[in-house]
Amino acid sequence: MHKKNYKYEKYTKNINHIEDTKLYSAVRMALYLIVDIKRPLKYALSNSSKKHSVKPVKNIEKWVRHALPDDFFTKRKVENAPKEKREAASIRHQMLREMEIQGENHLRDILKEHK
């Protein structure tokens, strides 16, 4: 039988030293919900806390944030943004950069005139 590969398992290596088995199970469940099922953090924390009777939820959140990379949620937010918004943001960013370059060139021209 072929064992299914779960994405969340690569993050569990950071939490292997949790001694409380309930907390460990709750953190693994939260990671599974967040990474593989793509659920929001609050949903995952709430469900894993209820299922494994772990209170306060902050304990689970601390370990989940420890296990995941710092930019995990930022990347997901960008990936989930509608295509139109990503394109619009890209255009705005490009226009802003062009305006900054024009401003720098303008200041250089002004400083050259005064010398």
VMD Tcl script that builds the backbone (N, CA, C; Angstrom):
set m [mol new atoms 345]
animate dup $m
set s [atomselect $m all]
$s set {name element resname resid chain x y z} {
  {N N MET 1 A 0.838 -1.182 0.000}
  {CA C MET 1 A 0.000 0.000 0.000}
  {C C MET 1 A 0.882 1.244 0.000}
  {N N HIS 2 A 0.517 2.209 -0.815}
  {CA C HIS 2 A 1.289 3.435 -0.947}
  {C C HIS 2 A 0.928 4.417 0.166}
  {N N LYS 3 A 1.952 4.885 0.879}
  {CA C LYS 3 A 1.717 5.850 1.947}
  {C C LYS 3 A 1.595 7.254 1.353}
  {N N LYS 4 A 0.544 7.969 1.732}
  {CA C LYS 4 A 0.326 9.311 1.215}
  {C C LYS 4 A 1.328 10.271 1.846}
  {N N ASN 5 A 1.882 11.135 1.034}
  {CA C ASN 5 A 2.827 12.137 1.537}
  {C C ASN 5 A 2.071 13.388 1.947}
  {N N TYR 6 A 2.226 13.756 3.194}
  {CA C TYR 6 A 1.596 14.963 3.712}
  {C C TYR 6 A 2.641 16.067 3.773}
  {N N LYS 7 A 2.259 17.257 3.379}
  {CA C LYS 7 A 3.180 18.393 3.372}
  {C C LYS 7 A 3.526 18.856 4.785}
  {N N TYR 8 A 2.576 18.714 5.708}
  {CA C TYR 8 A 2.793 19.244 7.060}
  {C C TYR 8 A 3.881 18.488 7.807}
  {N N GLU 9 A 4.182 17.264 7.397}
  {CA C GLU 9 A 5.152 16.441 8.137}
  {C C GLU 9 A 6.556 17.033 8.120}
  {N N LYS 10 A 6.884 17.813 7.088}
  {CA C LYS 10 A 8.225 18.412 7.072}
  {C C LYS 10 A 8.365 19.499 8.142}
  {N N TYR 11 A 7.249 20.038 8.613}
  {CA C TYR 11 A 7.302 21.058 9.669}
  {C C TYR 11 A 7.275 20.448 11.071}
  {N N THR 12 A 6.894 19.176 11.182}
  {CA C THR 12 A 6.783 18.561 12.506}
  {C C THR 12 A 8.137 18.269 13.132}
  {N N LYS 13 A 9.200 18.287 12.333}
  {CA C LYS 13 A 10.527 18.037 12.917}
  {C C LYS 13 A 10.913 19.121 13.918}
  {N N ASN 14 A 10.307 20.301 13.797}
  {CA C ASN 14 A 10.597 21.400 14.725}
  {C C ASN 14 A 9.866 21.270 16.059}
  {N N ILE 15 A 8.931 20.313 16.158}
  {CA C ILE 15 A 8.135 20.195 17.381}
  {C C ILE 15 A 8.286 18.826 18.040}
  {N N ASN 16 A 9.241 18.034 17.624}
  {CA C ASN 16 A 9.388 16.671 18.144}
  {C C ASN 16 A 9.726 16.614 19.631}
  {N N HIS 17 A 10.164 17.692 20.206}
  {CA C HIS 17 A 10.571 17.668 21.617}
  {C C HIS 17 A 9.478 18.138 22.574}
  {N N ILE 18 A 8.231 18.198 22.133}
  {CA C ILE 18 A 7.114 18.535 23.034}
  {C C ILE 18 A 6.798 17.294 23.863}
  {N N GLU 19 A 6.841 17.423 25.167}
  {CA C GLU 19 A 6.632 16.270 26.041}
  {C C GLU 19 A 5.153 15.961 26.267}
  {N N ASP 20 A 4.310 16.978 26.313}
  {CA C ASP 20 A 2.874 16.786 26.532}
  {C C ASP 20 A 2.255 16.179 25.270}
  {N N THR 21 A 1.753 14.944 25.379}
  {CA C THR 21 A 1.234 14.248 24.195}
  {C C THR 21 A -0.020 14.917 23.630}
  {N N LYS 22 A -0.869 15.460 24.483}
  {CA C LYS 22 A -2.057 16.153 23.996}
  {C C LYS 22 A -1.669 17.397 23.203}
  {N N LEU 23 A -0.741 18.160 23.750}
  {CA C LEU 23 A -0.281 19.365 23.069}
  {C C LEU 23 A 0.391 19.001 21.742}
  {N N TYR 24 A 1.217 17.964 21.753}
  {CA C TYR 24 A 1.897 17.519 20.530}
  {C C TYR 24 A 0.883 17.130 19.458}
  {N N SER 25 A -0.138 16.371 19.843}
  {CA C SER 25 A -1.179 15.955 18.892}
  {C C SER 25 A -1.966 17.161 18.375}
  {N N ALA 26 A -2.247 18.098 19.252}
  {CA C ALA 26 A -2.995 19.298 18.856}
  {C C ALA 26 A -2.183 20.142 17.871}
  {N N VAL 27 A -0.894 20.271 18.119}
  {CA C VAL 27 A -0.039 21.049 17.220}
  {C C VAL 27 A 0.062 20.360 15.857}
  {N N ARG 28 A 0.214 19.039 15.858}
  {CA C ARG 28 A 0.268 18.295 14.583}
  {C C ARG 28 A -1.041 18.460 13.804}
  {N N MET 29 A -2.159 18.391 14.503}
  {CA C MET 29 A -3.447 18.554 13.833}
  {C C MET 29 A -3.581 19.962 13.253}
  {N N ALA 30 A -3.177 20.954 14.022}
  {CA C ALA 30 A -3.250 22.337 13.552}
  {C C ALA 30 A -2.362 22.527 12.317}
  {N N LEU 31 A -1.167 21.964 12.348}
  {CA C LEU 31 A -0.276 22.064 11.188}
  {C C LEU 31 A -0.885 21.384 9.968}
  {N N TYR 32 A -1.509 20.230 10.180}
  {CA C TYR 32 A -2.166 19.517 9.082}
  {C C TYR 32 A -3.273 20.373 8.473}
  {N N LEU 33 A -4.092 20.966 9.333}
  {CA C LEU 33 A -5.197 21.793 8.843}
  {C C LEU 33 A -4.686 23.031 8.094}
  {N N ILE 34 A -3.630 23.625 8.600}
  {CA C ILE 34 A -3.096 24.842 7.991}
  {C C ILE 34 A -2.383 24.543 6.677}
  {N N VAL 35 A -1.498 23.555 6.691}
  {CA C VAL 35 A -0.637 23.299 5.534}
  {C C VAL 35 A -1.342 22.471 4.460}
  {N N ASP 36 A -1.920 21.345 4.837}
  {CA C ASP 36 A -2.490 20.439 3.839}
  {C C ASP 36 A -3.920 20.790 3.448}
  {N N ILE 37 A -4.722 21.188 4.396}
  {CA C ILE 37 A -6.128 21.491 4.107}
  {C C ILE 37 A -6.316 22.977 3.783}
  {N N LYS 38 A -5.264 23.792 4.050}
  {CA C LYS 38 A -5.260 25.237 3.766}
  {C C LYS 38 A -6.354 25.992 4.528}
  {N N ARG 39 A -6.501 25.660 5.790}
  {CA C ARG 39 A -7.459 26.359 6.650}
  {C C ARG 39 A -6.770 27.549 7.317}
  {N N PRO 40 A -7.537 28.554 7.727}
  {CA C PRO 40 A -6.952 29.693 8.449}
  {C C PRO 40 A -6.402 29.274 9.818}
  {N N LEU 41 A -5.489 30.069 10.320}
  {CA C LEU 41 A -4.832 29.776 11.595}
  {C C LEU 41 A -5.840 29.654 12.728}
  {N N LYS 42 A -6.745 30.599 12.852}
  {CA C LYS 42 A -7.703 30.576 13.969}
  {C C LYS 42 A -8.588 29.340 13.924}
  {N N TYR 43 A -9.028 28.954 12.737}
  {CA C TYR 43 A -9.850 27.754 12.581}
  {C C TYR 43 A -9.074 26.513 13.035}
  {N N ALA 44 A -7.840 26.401 12.586}
  {CA C ALA 44 A -7.014 25.246 12.934}
  {C C ALA 44 A -6.750 25.182 14.436}
  {N N LEU 45 A -6.448 26.317 15.036}
  {CA C LEU 45 A -6.175 26.353 16.478}
  {C C LEU 45 A -7.425 25.984 17.275}
  {N N SER 46 A -8.550 26.532 16.883}
  {CA C SER 46 A -9.796 26.270 17.592}
  {C C SER 46 A -10.172 24.787 17.531}
  {N N ASN 47 A -10.133 24.220 16.342}
  {CA C ASN 47 A -10.518 22.812 16.193}
  {C C ASN 47 A -9.559 21.855 16.887}
  {N N SER 48 A -8.265 22.111 16.762}
  {CA C SER 48 A -7.313 21.209 17.411}
  {C C SER 48 A -7.386 21.338 18.931}
  {N N SER 49 A -7.674 22.539 19.418}
  {CA C SER 49 A -7.818 22.741 20.858}
  {C C SER 49 A -9.020 21.972 21.400}
  {N N LYS 50 A -10.140 22.038 20.683}
  {CA C LYS 50 A -11.347 21.314 21.105}
  {C C LYS 50 A -11.144 19.807 21.037}
  {N N LYS 51 A -10.593 19.333 19.944}
  {CA C LYS 51 A -10.445 17.887 19.732}
  {C C LYS 51 A -9.513 17.249 20.763}
  {N N HIS 52 A -8.423 17.942 21.100}
  {CA C HIS 52 A -7.431 17.354 21.998}
  {C C HIS 52 A -7.472 17.927 23.413}
  {N N SER 53 A -8.464 18.748 23.704}
  {CA C SER 53 A -8.666 19.325 25.047}
  {C C SER 53 A -7.416 20.024 25.568}
  {N N VAL 54 A -6.888 20.914 24.762}
  {CA C VAL 54 A -5.698 21.674 25.163}
  {C C VAL 54 A -6.098 23.124 25.353}
  {N N LYS 55 A -5.862 23.631 26.550}
  {CA C LYS 55 A -6.121 25.027 26.870}
  {C C LYS 55 A -4.864 25.593 27.495}
  {N N PRO 56 A -4.521 26.808 27.331}
  {CA C PRO 56 A -5.066 27.800 26.423}
  {C C PRO 56 A -4.586 27.557 24.989}
  {N N VAL 57 A -5.289 28.124 24.055}
  {CA C VAL 57 A -4.991 27.958 22.635}
  {C C VAL 57 A -3.637 28.585 22.290}
  {N N LYS 58 A -3.209 29.550 23.099}
  {CA C LYS 58 A -1.918 30.212 22.856}
  {C C LYS 58 A -0.767 29.223 22.854}
  {N N ASN 59 A -0.883 28.151 23.653}
  {CA C ASN 59 A 0.178 27.141 23.674}
  {C C ASN 59 A 0.319 26.474 22.310}
  {N N ILE 60 A -0.792 26.151 21.702}
  {CA C ILE 60 A -0.760 25.523 20.382}
  {C C ILE 60 A -0.214 26.526 19.358}
  {N N GLU 61 A -0.708 27.756 19.436}
  {CA C GLU 61 A -0.280 28.778 18.477}
  {C C GLU 61 A 1.223 29.021 18.558}
  {N N LYS 62 A 1.762 29.036 19.765}
  {CA C LYS 62 A 3.199 29.263 19.941}
  {C C LYS 62 A 4.001 28.196 19.191}
  {N N TRP 63 A 3.605 26.944 19.329}
  {CA C TRP 63 A 4.328 25.852 18.679}
  {C C TRP 63 A 4.088 25.832 17.167}
  {N N VAL 64 A 2.894 26.180 16.742}
  {CA C VAL 64 A 2.613 26.237 15.293}
  {C C VAL 64 A 3.475 27.313 14.648}
  {N N ARG 65 A 3.537 28.474 15.267}
  {CA C ARG 65 A 4.363 29.559 14.713}
  {C C ARG 65 A 5.843 29.207 14.765}
  {N N HIS 66 A 6.238 28.426 15.755}
  {CA C HIS 66 A 7.628 27.969 15.839}
  {C C HIS 66 A 7.938 26.995 14.707}
  {N N ALA 67 A 6.984 26.140 14.360}
  {CA C ALA 67 A 7.203 25.114 13.345}
  {C C ALA 67 A 7.197 25.680 11.928}
  {N N LEU 68 A 6.359 26.668 11.679}
  {CA C LEU 68 A 6.235 27.224 10.328}
  {C C LEU 68 A 7.252 28.341 10.106}
  {N N PRO 69 A 7.687 28.533 8.849}
  {CA C PRO 69 A 8.600 29.645 8.554}
  {C C PRO 69 A 7.929 30.992 8.829}
  {N N ASP 70 A 8.731 32.002 9.085}
  {CA C ASP 70 A 8.204 33.322 9.430}
  {C C ASP 70 A 7.318 33.906 8.332}
  {N N ASP 71 A 7.656 33.634 7.087}
  {CA C ASP 71 A 6.916 34.235 5.980}
  {C C ASP 71 A 5.815 33.328 5.424}
  {N N PHE 72 A 5.467 32.267 6.119}
  {CA C PHE 72 A 4.481 31.301 5.625}
  {C C PHE 72 A 3.132 31.955 5.345}
  {N N PHE 73 A 2.614 32.702 6.302}
  {CA C PHE 73 A 1.292 33.294 6.158}
  {C C PHE 73 A 1.310 34.463 5.170}
  {N N THR 74 A 2.422 35.178 5.096}
  {CA C THR 74 A 2.544 36.262 4.122}
  {C C THR 74 A 2.514 35.706 2.705}
  {N N LYS 75 A 3.250 34.632 2.472}
  {CA C LYS 75 A 3.261 34.008 1.146}
  {C C LYS 75 A 1.874 33.496 0.778}
  {N N ARG 76 A 1.197 32.878 1.727}
  {CA C ARG 76 A -0.144 32.363 1.451}
  {C C ARG 76 A -1.104 33.498 1.109}
  {N N LYS 77 A -0.981 34.603 1.820}
  {CA C LYS 77 A -1.846 35.751 1.559}
  {C C LYS 77 A -1.633 36.271 0.143}
  {N N VAL 78 A -0.387 36.344 -0.291}
  {CA C VAL 78 A -0.081 36.804 -1.640}
  {C C VAL 78 A -0.604 35.808 -2.673}
  {N N GLU 79 A -0.413 34.517 -2.417}
  {CA C GLU 79 A -0.865 33.487 -3.353}
  {C C GLU 79 A -2.390 33.479 -3.495}
  {N N ASN 80 A -3.088 33.763 -2.408}
  {CA C ASN 80 A -4.542 33.712 -2.428}
  {C C ASN 80 A -5.195 34.991 -2.929}
  {N N ALA 81 A -4.387 36.022 -3.147}
  {CA C ALA 81 A -4.951 37.281 -3.639}
  {C C ALA 81 A -5.489 37.070 -5.050}
  {N N PRO 82 A -6.618 37.703 -5.367}
  {CA C PRO 82 A -7.142 37.574 -6.728}
  {C C PRO 82 A -6.126 38.064 -7.760}
  {N N LYS 83 A -6.145 37.456 -8.924}
  {CA C LYS 83 A -5.173 37.774 -9.965}
  {C C LYS 83 A -5.211 39.256 -10.329}
  {N N GLU 84 A -6.415 39.825 -10.374}
  {CA C GLU 84 A -6.550 41.232 -10.725}
  {C C GLU 84 A -5.817 42.131 -9.730}
  {N N LYS 85 A -5.929 41.795 -8.443}
  {CA C LYS 85 A -5.266 42.606 -7.419}
  {C C LYS 85 A -3.756 42.482 -7.529}
  {N N ARG 86 A -3.262 41.276 -7.803}
  {CA C ARG 86 A -1.815 41.095 -7.945}
  {C C ARG 86 A -1.292 41.894 -9.123}
  {N N GLU 87 A -2.027 41.859 -10.244}
  {CA C GLU 87 A -1.600 42.609 -11.426}
  {C C GLU 87 A -1.650 44.105 -11.164}
  {N N ALA 88 A -2.707 44.570 -10.507}
  {CA C ALA 88 A -2.838 45.996 -10.204}
  {C C ALA 88 A -1.709 46.445 -9.273}
  {N N ALA 89 A -1.390 45.627 -8.286}
  {CA C ALA 89 A -0.307 45.969 -7.358}
  {C C ALA 89 A 1.026 46.015 -8.090}
  {N N SER 90 A 1.216 45.118 -9.017}
  {CA C SER 90 A 2.451 45.097 -9.796}
  {C C SER 90 A 2.586 46.361 -10.635}
  {N N ILE 91 A 1.484 46.769 -11.255}
  {CA C ILE 91 A 1.497 47.988 -12.074}
  {C C ILE 91 A 1.762 49.213 -11.205}
  {N N ARG 92 A 1.088 49.277 -10.042}
  {CA C ARG 92 A 1.302 50.404 -9.123}
  {C C ARG 92 A 2.749 50.456 -8.657}
  {N N HIS 93 A 3.320 49.305 -8.343}
  {CA C HIS 93 A 4.699 49.248 -7.877}
  {C C HIS 93 A 5.657 49.738 -8.969}
  {N N GLN 94 A 5.407 49.314 -10.199}
  {CA C GLN 94 A 6.246 49.734 -11.315}
  {C C GLN 94 A 6.133 51.241 -11.534}
  {N N MET 95 A 4.919 51.781 -11.485}
  {CA C MET 95 A 4.722 53.213 -11.668}
  {C C MET 95 A 5.403 54.006 -10.551}
  {N N LEU 96 A 5.304 53.515 -9.322}
  {CA C LEU 96 A 5.931 54.188 -8.188}
  {C C LEU 96 A 7.451 54.223 -8.373}
  {N N ARG 97 A 8.010 53.109 -8.810}
  {CA C ARG 97 A 9.463 53.052 -9.023}
  {C C ARG 97 A 9.890 54.040 -10.115}
  {N N GLU 98 A 9.108 54.121 -11.194}
  {CA C GLU 98 A 9.423 55.071 -12.262}
  {C C GLU 98 A 9.354 56.508 -11.756}
  {N N MET 99 A 8.366 56.809 -10.906}
  {CA C MET 99 A 8.246 58.152 -10.347}
  {C C MET 99 A 9.432 58.470 -9.440}
  {N N GLU 100 A 9.897 57.485 -8.674}
  {CA C GLU 100 A 11.059 57.698 -7.811}
  {C C GLU 100 A 12.300 58.006 -8.647}
  {N N ILE 101 A 12.468 57.278 -9.744}
  {CA C ILE 101 A 13.617 57.515 -10.633}
  {C C ILE 101 A 13.537 58.912 -11.243}
  {N N GLN 102 A 12.342 59.309 -11.681}
  {CA C GLN 102 A 12.156 60.647 -12.245}
  {C C GLN 102 A 12.478 61.719 -11.206}
  {N N GLY 103 A 12.055 61.486 -9.963}
  {CA C GLY 103 A 12.335 62.438 -8.890}
  {C C GLY 103 A 13.822 62.556 -8.616}
  {N N GLU 104 A 14.514 61.419 -8.604}
  {CA C GLU 104 A 15.970 61.440 -8.384}
  {C C GLU 104 A 16.674 62.178 -9.519}
  {N N ASN 105 A 16.261 61.913 -10.756}
  {CA C ASN 105 A 16.853 62.603 -11.912}
  {C C ASN 105 A 16.583 64.103 -11.847}
  {N N HIS 106 A 15.390 64.481 -11.440}
  {CA C HIS 106 A 15.029 65.890 -11.322}
  {C C HIS 106 A 15.918 66.583 -10.287}
  {N N LEU 107 A 16.117 65.935 -9.146}
  {CA C LEU 107 A 16.988 66.525 -8.115}
  {C C LEU 107 A 18.417 66.654 -8.618}
  {N N ARG 108 A 18.922 65.675 -9.342}
  {CA C ARG 108 A 20.268 65.741 -9.899}
  {C C ARG 108 A 20.385 66.925 -10.858}
  {N N ASP 109 A 19.355 67.104 -11.699}
  {CA C ASP 109 A 19.367 68.221 -12.652}
  {C C ASP 109 A 19.390 69.568 -11.918}
  {N N ILE 110 A 18.599 69.696 -10.859}
  {CA C ILE 110 A 18.545 70.939 -10.088}
  {C C ILE 110 A 19.915 71.225 -9.450}
  {N N LEU 111 A 20.523 70.172 -8.873}
  {CA C LEU 111 A 21.823 70.358 -8.217}
  {C C LEU 111 A 22.912 70.707 -9.223}
  {N N LYS 112 A 22.831 70.177 -10.449}
  {CA C LYS 112 A 23.805 70.514 -11.483}
  {C C LYS 112 A 23.688 71.967 -11.900}
  {N N GLU 113 A 22.458 72.494 -11.955}
  {CA C GLU 113 A 22.246 73.879 -12.361}
  {C C GLU 113 A 22.831 74.854 -11.355}
  {N N HIS 114 A 22.817 74.505 -10.081}
  {CA C HIS 114 A 23.291 75.404 -9.025}
  {C C HIS 114 A 24.804 75.374 -8.856}
  {N N LYS 115 A 25.482 74.493 -9.491}
  {CA C LYS 115 A 26.940 74.410 -9.323}
  {C C LYS 115 A 27.668 75.318 -10.250}
}
mol reanalyze $m
mol bondsrecalc $m
mol representation Tube
mol addrep $m
